Amino acid sequence: MASRKPVTLITGASAGIGAALAEEFSDHGHALALVARRAPELKALADRIEERGRMRPLVLAIDLTRRDAADRIGEALGEAGLEPQYLVNNAGFGLLGRAAERDRAEQLAMVDLNVRALTELSLRFVEALERQRGGILNVASIASFMPGPGMAVYHATKAYVLSFSEALHRELQPRGVRVTALCPGPVATEFQARAGIPEGYMPRILARSAQRVARDGYAGLMRGARIVVPGSGNRLVALLPRLLPRALMLAFMRSNLRKLPR
């Protein structure tokens, strides 16, 4: 076990923030293991990283909603003589629409990926992270800080990610394991299309690029930050729930319902 080489394990790495995080970690000299369902996209990302003169990542085309996903990841890393030094839980998706009107199975699948898979991976590799003096970067959202009528289940899953990450930050600190919650605002990625979010639904003033979010997330993890919210506008939004009464904040967020098609 002690002879295993350190690697940064990144889920949801096939596109968007996950791919940007892969490039950011690689640019800082980290060996990578990339996890996502889509093998062609993972291979293309591994090719790009290798073409930049970096170490070629290990590609693991695994569906994290499968109950044996964590076991398969652990086995693949072991066979390659690797163990996580850093774990980046980026895999997840959102759904726009009234919760009672959306497909229940699809929403429960979102809970399964955004919450269960993230939790299982975070806990599974703690001993390796401790040996390697590494850490966990959990990708949450500014949605973590407030209820979200129109994206109720998504906001709730990201609230869990933030709460869980903050608690782990304190629990694992004595073991030398850093835990950071990365809470970006709107980012122009495949997430919007998957969630069914139309153009102009999110305030453009809050938008950041995936590359900027990745840089901020990496820097925050390395300095041991508990929470990273990229962008001053997003930091203000994240602060509002602490300043406004809960009922007023909910009424403010409810205005998004008017944007939804009937």
C-alpha atoms as an extended CHARMM CRD file, in Angstrom:
* protein
*
       262  EXT
         1         1  MET       CA              0.0000000000        0.0000000000        0.0000000000  PROA      1               0.0000000000
         2         2  ALA       CA              2.7760000000        2.4510000000        0.9200000000  PROA      2               0.0000000000
         3         3  SER       CA              4.4030000000        1.9670000000       -2.5050000000  PROA      3               0.0000000000
         4         4  ARG       CA              1.3780000000        3.1800000000       -4.4440000000  PROA      4               0.0000000000
         5         5  LYS       CA              1.9380000000        6.3840000000       -6.3770000000  PROA      5               0.0000000000
         6         6  PRO       CA             -0.1790000000        9.4870000000       -5.6810000000  PROA      6               0.0000000000
         7         7  VAL       CA             -2.7970000000       10.5800000000       -8.1790000000  PROA      7               0.0000000000
         8         8  THR       CA             -5.5180000000       13.2160000000       -8.3890000000  PROA      8               0.0000000000
         9         9  LEU       CA             -8.8710000000       11.5330000000       -8.9790000000  PROA      9               0.0000000000
        10        10  ILE       CA            -11.3680000000       13.7900000000      -10.7790000000  PROA      10              0.0000000000
        11        11  THR       CA            -14.9870000000       12.7990000000      -11.4240000000  PROA      11              0.0000000000
        12        12  GLY       CA            -17.1570000000       14.3450000000      -14.1080000000  PROA      12              0.0000000000
        13        13  ALA       CA            -13.9740000000       15.1460000000      -15.9990000000  PROA      13              0.0000000000
        14        14  SER       CA            -15.2630000000       14.8080000000      -19.5530000000  PROA      14              0.0000000000
        15        15  ALA       CA            -16.2250000000       18.4790000000      -20.0140000000  PROA      15              0.0000000000
        16        16  GLY       CA            -16.7870000000       21.8620000000      -18.3810000000  PROA      16              0.0000000000
        17        17  ILE       CA            -15.4250000000       22.5410000000      -14.9060000000  PROA      17              0.0000000000
        18        18  GLY       CA            -14.2090000000       18.9590000000      -14.5600000000  PROA      18              0.0000000000
        19        19  ALA       CA            -12.0620000000       19.1660000000      -17.6890000000  PROA      19              0.0000000000
        20        20  ALA       CA            -10.7550000000       22.5880000000      -16.6240000000  PROA      20              0.0000000000
        21        21  LEU       CA             -9.8340000000       21.1960000000      -13.2110000000  PROA      21              0.0000000000
        22        22  ALA       CA             -8.0150000000       18.3030000000      -14.8810000000  PROA      22              0.0000000000
        23        23  GLU       CA             -5.9370000000       20.7240000000      -16.9100000000  PROA      23              0.0000000000
        24        24  GLU       CA             -5.2760000000       22.9090000000      -13.8620000000  PROA      24              0.0000000000
        25        25  PHE       CA             -4.0490000000       20.0230000000      -11.7110000000  PROA      25              0.0000000000
        26        26  SER       CA             -2.0130000000       18.6620000000      -14.6080000000  PROA      26              0.0000000000
        27        27  ASP       CA             -0.3730000000       22.0500000000      -15.1820000000  PROA      27              0.0000000000
        28        28  HSD       CA              0.7760000000       21.9320000000      -11.5570000000  PROA      28              0.0000000000
        29        29  GLY       CA              2.4520000000       18.5660000000      -12.0590000000  PROA      29              0.0000000000
        30        30  HSD       CA             -0.1990000000       16.2070000000      -10.6760000000  PROA      30              0.0000000000
        31        31  ALA       CA             -0.7420000000       12.7510000000      -12.1450000000  PROA      31              0.0000000000
        32        32  LEU       CA             -4.4250000000       12.2830000000      -12.9550000000  PROA      32              0.0000000000
        33        33  ALA       CA             -7.1280000000        9.6320000000      -12.9870000000  PROA      33              0.0000000000
        34        34  LEU       CA            -10.2010000000       10.8840000000      -14.8440000000  PROA      34              0.0000000000
        35        35  VAL       CA            -13.6740000000        9.4380000000      -14.2830000000  PROA      35              0.0000000000
        36        36  ALA       CA            -16.8280000000        9.9720000000      -16.3590000000  PROA      36              0.0000000000
        37        37  ARG       CA            -19.3180000000        7.9240000000      -18.3550000000  PROA      37              0.0000000000
        38        38  ARG       CA            -18.1940000000        9.1350000000      -21.7840000000  PROA      38              0.0000000000
        39        39  ALA       CA            -15.0170000000        7.3460000000      -22.8220000000  PROA      39              0.0000000000
        40        40  PRO       CA            -14.3990000000        9.2870000000      -26.0880000000  PROA      40              0.0000000000
        41        41  GLU       CA            -14.4940000000       12.6560000000      -24.3070000000  PROA      41              0.0000000000
        42        42  LEU       CA            -12.1770000000       11.4030000000      -21.5610000000  PROA      42              0.0000000000
        43        43  LYS       CA             -9.7250000000       10.0460000000      -24.1280000000  PROA      43              0.0000000000
        44        44  ALA       CA             -9.7740000000       13.3500000000      -26.0220000000  PROA      44              0.0000000000
        45        45  LEU       CA             -8.9960000000       15.2290000000      -22.8010000000  PROA      45              0.0000000000
        46        46  ALA       CA             -6.1860000000       12.8000000000      -21.9750000000  PROA      46              0.0000000000
        47        47  ASP       CA             -4.7970000000       13.3550000000      -25.4870000000  PROA      47              0.0000000000
        48        48  ARG       CA             -4.8530000000       17.1460000000      -25.0230000000  PROA      48              0.0000000000
        49        49  ILE       CA             -3.0790000000       16.9220000000      -21.6790000000  PROA      49              0.0000000000
        50        50  GLU       CA             -0.4310000000       14.5810000000      -23.1060000000  PROA      50              0.0000000000
        51        51  GLU       CA              0.0770000000       16.8450000000      -26.1260000000  PROA      51              0.0000000000
        52        52  ARG       CA              0.8920000000       19.6910000000      -23.7280000000  PROA      52              0.0000000000
        53        53  GLY       CA              3.8240000000       17.6650000000      -22.4390000000  PROA      53              0.0000000000
        54        54  ARG       CA              2.0870000000       16.4710000000      -19.2660000000  PROA      54              0.0000000000
        55        55  MET       CA              1.7710000000       12.9480000000      -17.9380000000  PROA      55              0.0000000000
        56        56  ARG       CA             -1.0480000000       11.0790000000      -19.6720000000  PROA      56              0.0000000000
        57        57  PRO       CA             -4.0030000000       10.5950000000      -17.3070000000  PROA      57              0.0000000000
        58        58  LEU       CA             -5.5190000000        7.2420000000      -16.4620000000  PROA      58              0.0000000000
        59        59  VAL       CA             -8.9780000000        7.1540000000      -18.0550000000  PROA      59              0.0000000000
        60        60  LEU       CA            -11.8200000000        5.3620000000      -16.2210000000  PROA      60              0.0000000000
        61        61  ALA       CA            -15.1100000000        5.2780000000      -18.1120000000  PROA      61              0.0000000000
        62        62  ILE       CA            -17.3940000000        4.5040000000      -15.1580000000  PROA      62              0.0000000000
        63        63  ASP       CA            -20.9760000000        5.5200000000      -14.4540000000  PROA      63              0.0000000000
        64        64  LEU       CA            -20.9870000000        6.8890000000      -10.9040000000  PROA      64              0.0000000000
        65        65  THR       CA            -24.6910000000        6.1730000000      -10.4610000000  PROA      65              0.0000000000
        66        66  ARG       CA            -23.8630000000        2.4530000000      -10.3970000000  PROA      66              0.0000000000
        67        67  ARG       CA            -23.7130000000        1.0780000000       -6.8620000000  PROA      67              0.0000000000
        68        68  ASP       CA            -20.3750000000       -0.6040000000       -7.5600000000  PROA      68              0.0000000000
        69        69  ALA       CA            -18.7590000000        2.5130000000       -9.0510000000  PROA      69              0.0000000000
        70        70  ALA       CA            -16.5250000000        3.2770000000       -6.0570000000  PROA      70              0.0000000000
        71        71  ASP       CA            -15.3810000000       -0.3490000000       -5.9060000000  PROA      71              0.0000000000
        72        72  ARG       CA            -14.5440000000       -0.3010000000       -9.6110000000  PROA      72              0.0000000000
        73        73  ILE       CA            -12.5730000000        2.9290000000       -9.2220000000  PROA      73              0.0000000000
        74        74  GLY       CA            -10.6600000000        1.5680000000       -6.2420000000  PROA      74              0.0000000000
        75        75  GLU       CA             -9.8430000000       -1.6550000000       -8.0650000000  PROA      75              0.0000000000
        76        76  ALA       CA             -8.6810000000        0.1930000000      -11.2030000000  PROA      76              0.0000000000
        77        77  LEU       CA             -6.4130000000        2.4730000000       -9.1840000000  PROA      77              0.0000000000
        78        78  GLY       CA             -4.9930000000       -0.4880000000       -7.2660000000  PROA      78              0.0000000000
        79        79  GLU       CA             -4.2410000000       -2.4030000000      -10.4650000000  PROA      79              0.0000000000
        80        80  ALA       CA             -2.3820000000        0.6550000000      -11.7690000000  PROA      80              0.0000000000
        81        81  GLY       CA             -0.3990000000        0.9780000000       -8.5320000000  PROA      81              0.0000000000
        82        82  LEU       CA             -2.0730000000        4.2840000000       -7.6620000000  PROA      82              0.0000000000
        83        83  GLU       CA             -3.9710000000        5.8070000000       -4.7670000000  PROA      83              0.0000000000
        84        84  PRO       CA             -5.6370000000        9.2200000000       -4.4510000000  PROA      84              0.0000000000
        85        85  GLN       CA             -3.6880000000       12.1200000000       -3.0450000000  PROA      85              0.0000000000
        86        86  TYR       CA             -6.4350000000       14.5270000000       -4.0870000000  PROA      86              0.0000000000
        87        87  LEU       CA            -10.0560000000       13.7300000000       -4.7970000000  PROA      87              0.0000000000
        88        88  VAL       CA            -12.1360000000       16.1420000000       -6.8690000000  PROA      88              0.0000000000
        89        89  ASN       CA            -15.8580000000       15.3790000000       -6.7050000000  PROA      89              0.0000000000
        90        90  ASN       CA            -17.1360000000       17.3330000000       -9.6790000000  PROA      90              0.0000000000
        91        91  ALA       CA            -19.6870000000       14.9310000000      -11.1880000000  PROA      91              0.0000000000
        92        92  GLY       CA            -23.2700000000       16.1390000000      -10.8960000000  PROA      92              0.0000000000
        93        93  PHE       CA            -26.1720000000       17.6900000000      -12.7540000000  PROA      93              0.0000000000
        94        94  GLY       CA            -29.1720000000       19.9410000000      -12.2310000000  PROA      94              0.0000000000
        95        95  LEU       CA            -32.7420000000       20.0890000000      -13.4940000000  PROA      95              0.0000000000
        96        96  LEU       CA            -34.8000000000       23.2140000000      -14.0930000000  PROA      96              0.0000000000
        97        97  GLY       CA            -38.5200000000       23.0410000000      -13.3860000000  PROA      97              0.0000000000
        98        98  ARG       CA            -41.0770000000       22.6570000000      -10.6250000000  PROA      98              0.0000000000
        99        99  ALA       CA            -40.1730000000       19.5900000000       -8.5690000000  PROA      99              0.0000000000
       100       100  ALA       CA            -43.7220000000       18.2050000000       -8.4910000000  PROA      100             0.0000000000
       101       101  GLU       CA            -43.9070000000       18.3960000000      -12.2900000000  PROA      101             0.0000000000
       102       102  ARG       CA            -40.5460000000       16.8320000000      -13.1440000000  PROA      102             0.0000000000
       103       103  ASP       CA            -39.8970000000       13.1270000000      -13.4770000000  PROA      103             0.0000000000
       104       104  ARG       CA            -39.2960000000       11.6820000000      -10.0080000000  PROA      104             0.0000000000
       105       105  ALA       CA            -36.8450000000        9.0300000000      -11.1740000000  PROA      105             0.0000000000
       106       106  GLU       CA            -34.6760000000       11.6340000000      -12.8740000000  PROA      106             0.0000000000
       107       107  GLN       CA            -34.6610000000       13.8070000000       -9.7600000000  PROA      107             0.0000000000
       108       108  LEU       CA            -33.7560000000       10.8440000000       -7.5590000000  PROA      108             0.0000000000
       109       109  ALA       CA            -30.9240000000       10.0240000000       -9.9510000000  PROA      109             0.0000000000
       110       110  MET       CA            -29.6880000000       13.5840000000       -9.3820000000  PROA      110             0.0000000000
       111       111  VAL       CA            -29.7290000000       13.0180000000       -5.6210000000  PROA      111             0.0000000000
       112       112  ASP       CA            -27.8900000000        9.7360000000       -6.1330000000  PROA      112             0.0000000000
       113       113  LEU       CA            -25.0850000000       11.3350000000       -8.1370000000  PROA      113             0.0000000000
       114       114  ASN       CA            -24.8320000000       14.7340000000       -6.4500000000  PROA      114             0.0000000000
       115       115  VAL       CA            -25.0840000000       13.3520000000       -2.9020000000  PROA      115             0.0000000000
       116       116  ARG       CA            -24.5950000000        9.6020000000       -2.5170000000  PROA      116             0.0000000000
       117       117  ALA       CA            -21.7250000000        9.1160000000       -4.9770000000  PROA      117             0.0000000000
       118       118  LEU       CA            -19.8900000000       12.1920000000       -3.6690000000  PROA      118             0.0000000000
       119       119  THR       CA            -20.2850000000       11.0200000000       -0.0840000000  PROA      119             0.0000000000
       120       120  GLU       CA            -19.1350000000        7.4730000000       -0.8140000000  PROA      120             0.0000000000
       121       121  LEU       CA            -16.0070000000        8.5940000000       -2.6540000000  PROA      121             0.0000000000
       122       122  SER       CA            -15.1740000000       11.2260000000       -0.0360000000  PROA      122             0.0000000000
       123       123  LEU       CA            -15.2420000000        8.6310000000        2.7460000000  PROA      123             0.0000000000
       124       124  ARG       CA            -13.7610000000        5.7020000000        0.8560000000  PROA      124             0.0000000000
       125       125  PHE       CA            -10.3390000000        7.1910000000        0.2200000000  PROA      125             0.0000000000
       126       126  VAL       CA             -9.6860000000        9.0540000000        3.4890000000  PROA      126             0.0000000000
       127       127  GLU       CA             -6.8380000000        6.7550000000        4.5550000000  PROA      127             0.0000000000
       128       128  ALA       CA             -5.0670000000        7.2260000000        1.2180000000  PROA      128             0.0000000000
       129       129  LEU       CA             -5.5640000000       10.9930000000        1.3740000000  PROA      129             0.0000000000
       130       130  GLU       CA             -4.1040000000       10.9970000000        4.8730000000  PROA      130             0.0000000000
       131       131  ARG       CA             -1.0660000000        8.9630000000        3.8110000000  PROA      131             0.0000000000
       132       132  GLN       CA             -0.4890000000       11.2860000000        0.8740000000  PROA      132             0.0000000000
       133       133  ARG       CA             -1.1480000000       14.4830000000        2.8890000000  PROA      133             0.0000000000
       134       134  GLY       CA             -3.7110000000       15.5380000000        0.2910000000  PROA      134             0.0000000000
       135       135  GLY       CA             -7.3110000000       16.6320000000        0.2520000000  PROA      135             0.0000000000
       136       136  ILE       CA            -10.8160000000       16.7470000000       -1.2010000000  PROA      136             0.0000000000
       137       137  LEU       CA            -12.3040000000       19.3830000000       -3.4760000000  PROA      137             0.0000000000
       138       138  ASN       CA            -16.0950000000       19.0560000000       -3.5840000000  PROA      138             0.0000000000
       139       139  VAL       CA            -17.7690000000       21.1050000000       -6.3100000000  PROA      139             0.0000000000
       140       140  ALA       CA            -20.9080000000       22.6680000000       -4.8470000000  PROA      140             0.0000000000
       141       141  SER       CA            -22.5280000000       25.8920000000       -6.0940000000  PROA      141             0.0000000000
       142       142  ILE       CA            -23.7810000000       29.2750000000       -4.9470000000  PROA      142             0.0000000000
       143       143  ALA       CA            -27.0780000000       27.3640000000       -4.9910000000  PROA      143             0.0000000000
       144       144  SER       CA            -25.7460000000       25.7360000000       -1.8030000000  PROA      144             0.0000000000
       145       145  PHE       CA            -26.4980000000       28.8600000000        0.2050000000  PROA      145             0.0000000000
       146       146  MET       CA            -30.2360000000       29.2500000000       -0.5020000000  PROA      146             0.0000000000
       147       147  PRO       CA            -33.4520000000       27.3970000000       -1.3690000000  PROA      147             0.0000000000
       148       148  GLY       CA            -34.2140000000       27.3710000000       -5.0760000000  PROA      148             0.0000000000
       149       149  PRO       CA            -37.8150000000       27.3230000000       -6.2370000000  PROA      149             0.0000000000
       150       150  GLY       CA            -37.5870000000       26.1720000000       -9.8450000000  PROA      150             0.0000000000
       151       151  MET       CA            -34.5400000000       24.0030000000       -9.0700000000  PROA      151             0.0000000000
       152       152  ALA       CA            -35.5920000000       22.7480000000       -5.6460000000  PROA      152             0.0000000000
       153       153  VAL       CA            -33.8860000000       19.3630000000       -5.6370000000  PROA      153             0.0000000000
       154       154  TYR       CA            -30.6620000000       20.6620000000       -7.1820000000  PROA      154             0.0000000000
       155       155  HSD       CA            -30.3430000000       23.4360000000       -4.5880000000  PROA      155             0.0000000000
       156       156  ALA       CA            -31.0040000000       20.9060000000       -1.8340000000  PROA      156             0.0000000000
       157       157  THR       CA            -28.2930000000       18.5460000000       -3.0950000000  PROA      157             0.0000000000
       158       158  LYS       CA            -25.7650000000       21.3630000000       -3.2470000000  PROA      158             0.0000000000
       159       159  ALA       CA            -26.7230000000       22.5340000000        0.2520000000  PROA      159             0.0000000000
       160       160  TYR       CA            -25.8270000000       19.0140000000        1.3780000000  PROA      160             0.0000000000
       161       161  VAL       CA            -22.4750000000       19.1680000000       -0.4290000000  PROA      161             0.0000000000
       162       162  LEU       CA            -21.5870000000       22.4300000000        1.2890000000  PROA      162             0.0000000000
       163       163  SER       CA            -22.6620000000       21.2620000000        4.7540000000  PROA      163             0.0000000000
       164       164  PHE       CA            -20.9250000000       17.8960000000        4.3890000000  PROA      164             0.0000000000
       165       165  SER       CA            -17.7210000000       19.5010000000        3.1010000000  PROA      165             0.0000000000
       166       166  GLU       CA            -17.5740000000       22.0710000000        5.8820000000  PROA      166             0.0000000000
       167       167  ALA       CA            -17.9890000000       19.3490000000        8.5020000000  PROA      167             0.0000000000
       168       168  LEU       CA            -15.3360000000       17.1420000000        6.8760000000  PROA      168             0.0000000000
       169       169  HSD       CA            -13.0280000000       20.1660000000        6.7130000000  PROA      169             0.0000000000
       170       170  ARG       CA            -13.0600000000       20.2780000000       10.5050000000  PROA      170             0.0000000000
       171       171  GLU       CA            -13.1060000000       16.5110000000       11.1130000000  PROA      171             0.0000000000
       172       172  LEU       CA            -10.2130000000       15.6670000000        8.7940000000  PROA      172             0.0000000000
       173       173  GLN       CA             -8.0430000000       18.6780000000        9.5920000000  PROA      173             0.0000000000
       174       174  PRO       CA             -6.2420000000       16.8960000000       12.4690000000  PROA      174             0.0000000000
       175       175  ARG       CA             -5.3850000000       14.0720000000       10.0470000000  PROA      175             0.0000000000
       176       176  GLY       CA             -3.7120000000       16.4620000000        7.6200000000  PROA      176             0.0000000000
       177       177  VAL       CA             -6.4470000000       16.1720000000        4.9770000000  PROA      177             0.0000000000
       178       178  ARG       CA             -7.7120000000       19.4110000000        3.4380000000  PROA      178             0.0000000000
       179       179  VAL       CA            -11.3770000000       19.6640000000        2.4230000000  PROA      179             0.0000000000
       180       180  THR       CA            -12.6650000000       22.5550000000        0.3180000000  PROA      180             0.0000000000
       181       181  ALA       CA            -16.1240000000       23.2970000000       -1.0560000000  PROA      181             0.0000000000
       182       182  LEU       CA            -15.9460000000       25.0850000000       -4.4150000000  PROA      182             0.0000000000
       183       183  CYS       CA            -19.1210000000       27.1180000000       -4.9460000000  PROA      183             0.0000000000
       184       184  PRO       CA            -19.2000000000       28.6690000000       -8.4310000000  PROA      184             0.0000000000
       185       185  GLY       CA            -22.0020000000       30.7220000000       -9.8920000000  PROA      185             0.0000000000
       186       186  PRO       CA            -23.0990000000       30.3690000000      -13.5330000000  PROA      186             0.0000000000
       187       187  VAL       CA            -20.5080000000       28.7930000000      -15.8210000000  PROA      187             0.0000000000
       188       188  ALA       CA            -21.0370000000       28.3290000000      -19.5640000000  PROA      188             0.0000000000
       189       189  THR       CA            -20.7820000000       24.5330000000      -19.8140000000  PROA      189             0.0000000000
       190       190  GLU       CA            -22.9330000000       21.5470000000      -20.8030000000  PROA      190             0.0000000000
       191       191  PHE       CA            -24.5920000000       21.8460000000      -17.3950000000  PROA      191             0.0000000000
       192       192  GLN       CA            -27.0840000000       24.4220000000      -18.6670000000  PROA      192             0.0000000000
       193       193  ALA       CA            -28.2340000000       22.2830000000      -21.5820000000  PROA      193             0.0000000000
       194       194  ARG       CA            -28.5120000000       19.1770000000      -19.3960000000  PROA      194             0.0000000000
       195       195  ALA       CA            -30.5420000000       21.1220000000      -16.8300000000  PROA      195             0.0000000000
       196       196  GLY       CA            -32.7950000000       22.7010000000      -19.4490000000  PROA      196             0.0000000000
       197       197  ILE       CA            -31.7390000000       26.2370000000      -18.5150000000  PROA      197             0.0000000000
       198       198  PRO       CA            -32.5470000000       28.7230000000      -21.3110000000  PROA      198             0.0000000000
       199       199  GLU       CA            -30.2990000000       31.5430000000      -22.4290000000  PROA      199             0.0000000000
       200       200  GLY       CA            -30.5660000000       34.5350000000      -20.1130000000  PROA      200             0.0000000000
       201       201  TYR       CA            -32.0470000000       32.6270000000      -17.1680000000  PROA      201             0.0000000000
       202       202  MET       CA            -28.9210000000       33.1990000000      -15.0450000000  PROA      202             0.0000000000
       203       203  PRO       CA            -27.5190000000       36.7210000000      -14.5070000000  PROA      203             0.0000000000
       204       204  ARG       CA            -24.5610000000       37.1550000000      -16.8170000000  PROA      204             0.0000000000
       205       205  ILE       CA            -22.8160000000       39.4380000000      -14.3450000000  PROA      205             0.0000000000
       206       206  LEU       CA            -22.2410000000       36.3990000000      -12.1250000000  PROA      206             0.0000000000
       207       207  ALA       CA            -20.7840000000       34.2070000000      -14.8890000000  PROA      207             0.0000000000
       208       208  ARG       CA            -17.1920000000       32.9650000000      -14.7440000000  PROA      208             0.0000000000
       209       209  SER       CA            -15.2640000000       30.7710000000      -17.1370000000  PROA      209             0.0000000000
       210       210  ALA       CA            -14.6130000000       27.1510000000      -16.2640000000  PROA      210             0.0000000000
       211       211  GLN       CA            -10.8790000000       27.8790000000      -16.3680000000  PROA      211             0.0000000000
       212       212  ARG       CA            -11.1930000000       30.7280000000      -13.8580000000  PROA      212             0.0000000000
       213       213  VAL       CA            -13.3010000000       28.5790000000      -11.5370000000  PROA      213             0.0000000000
       214       214  ALA       CA            -10.7300000000       25.7790000000      -11.7930000000  PROA      214             0.0000000000
       215       215  ARG       CA             -7.8620000000       28.1240000000      -10.9400000000  PROA      215             0.0000000000
       216       216  ASP       CA             -9.6920000000       29.5070000000       -7.9240000000  PROA      216             0.0000000000
       217       217  GLY       CA            -10.6870000000       26.0360000000       -6.7620000000  PROA      217             0.0000000000
       218       218  TYR       CA             -7.1710000000       24.6440000000       -7.0620000000  PROA      218             0.0000000000
       219       219  ALA       CA             -5.6260000000       27.5970000000       -5.2450000000  PROA      219             0.0000000000
       220       220  GLY       CA             -8.2100000000       27.3830000000       -2.4730000000  PROA      220             0.0000000000
       221       221  LEU       CA             -7.6500000000       23.6720000000       -1.9150000000  PROA      221             0.0000000000
       222       222  MET       CA             -3.8920000000       24.1000000000       -1.8000000000  PROA      222             0.0000000000
       223       223  ARG       CA             -4.1150000000       26.8130000000        0.8460000000  PROA      223             0.0000000000
       224       224  GLY       CA             -6.6020000000       24.7970000000        2.8810000000  PROA      224             0.0000000000
       225       225  ALA       CA             -9.6220000000       27.0670000000        2.3980000000  PROA      225             0.0000000000
       226       226  ARG       CA            -12.9390000000       25.7930000000        3.7380000000  PROA      226             0.0000000000
       227       227  ILE       CA            -15.0670000000       27.4640000000        1.0350000000  PROA      227             0.0000000000
       228       228  VAL       CA            -14.1670000000       29.0680000000       -2.2930000000  PROA      228             0.0000000000
       229       229  VAL       CA            -16.7210000000       31.2570000000       -4.0960000000  PROA      229             0.0000000000
       230       230  PRO       CA            -15.2280000000       32.5510000000       -7.3690000000  PROA      230             0.0000000000
       231       231  GLY       CA            -16.0640000000       36.1730000000       -8.1960000000  PROA      231             0.0000000000
       232       232  SER       CA            -17.0310000000       39.1310000000       -6.0180000000  PROA      232             0.0000000000
       233       233  GLY       CA            -20.6110000000       39.1300000000       -7.3220000000  PROA      233             0.0000000000
       234       234  ASN       CA            -21.0700000000       35.4940000000       -6.3860000000  PROA      234             0.0000000000
       235       235  ARG       CA            -19.5520000000       36.1070000000       -2.9630000000  PROA      235             0.0000000000
       236       236  LEU       CA            -22.1570000000       38.8080000000       -2.4040000000  PROA      236             0.0000000000
       237       237  VAL       CA            -24.9580000000       36.4510000000       -3.4670000000  PROA      237             0.0000000000
       238       238  ALA       CA            -23.6230000000       33.7920000000       -1.0930000000  PROA      238             0.0000000000
       239       239  LEU       CA            -23.6470000000       36.3460000000        1.7250000000  PROA      239             0.0000000000
       240       240  LEU       CA            -27.2570000000       37.4640000000        1.2140000000  PROA      240             0.0000000000
       241       241  PRO       CA            -28.8920000000       34.5080000000        3.0340000000  PROA      241             0.0000000000
       242       242  ARG       CA            -26.9400000000       35.4860000000        6.1490000000  PROA      242             0.0000000000
       243       243  LEU       CA            -28.2020000000       39.0620000000        5.9770000000  PROA      243             0.0000000000
       244       244  LEU       CA            -31.8280000000       38.6200000000        4.8920000000  PROA      244             0.0000000000
       245       245  PRO       CA            -34.6390000000       36.8410000000        6.7720000000  PROA      245             0.0000000000
       246       246  ARG       CA            -35.2330000000       33.3490000000        5.4080000000  PROA      246             0.0000000000
       247       247  ALA       CA            -38.7800000000       34.1700000000        4.2840000000  PROA      247             0.0000000000
       248       248  LEU       CA            -37.5790000000       37.2370000000        2.3760000000  PROA      248             0.0000000000
       249       249  MET       CA            -34.7970000000       35.2570000000        0.7290000000  PROA      249             0.0000000000
       250       250  LEU       CA            -37.2770000000       32.5890000000       -0.3190000000  PROA      250             0.0000000000
       251       251  ALA       CA            -39.6220000000       35.2130000000       -1.7630000000  PROA      251             0.0000000000
       252       252  PHE       CA            -36.7100000000       36.6920000000       -3.6890000000  PROA      252             0.0000000000
       253       253  MET       CA            -35.7300000000       33.3070000000       -5.1040000000  PROA      253             0.0000000000
       254       254  ARG       CA            -39.3630000000       32.5070000000       -5.9220000000  PROA      254             0.0000000000
       255       255  SER       CA            -39.2560000000       35.1970000000       -8.5870000000  PROA      255             0.0000000000
       256       256  ASN       CA            -37.4110000000       32.6510000000      -10.7470000000  PROA      256             0.0000000000
       257       257  LEU       CA            -40.6310000000       30.6680000000      -11.0110000000  PROA      257             0.0000000000
       258       258  ARG       CA            -42.0770000000       33.3530000000      -13.2620000000  PROA      258             0.0000000000
       259       259  LYS       CA            -39.3630000000       32.5440000000      -15.8090000000  PROA      259             0.0000000000
       260       260  LEU       CA            -40.4450000000       28.9240000000      -16.1010000000  PROA      260             0.0000000000
       261       261  PRO       CA            -42.7370000000       27.8190000000      -18.9350000000  PROA      261             0.0000000000
       262       262  ARG       CA            -46.1320000000       26.5010000000      -17.9050000000  PROA      262             0.0000000000
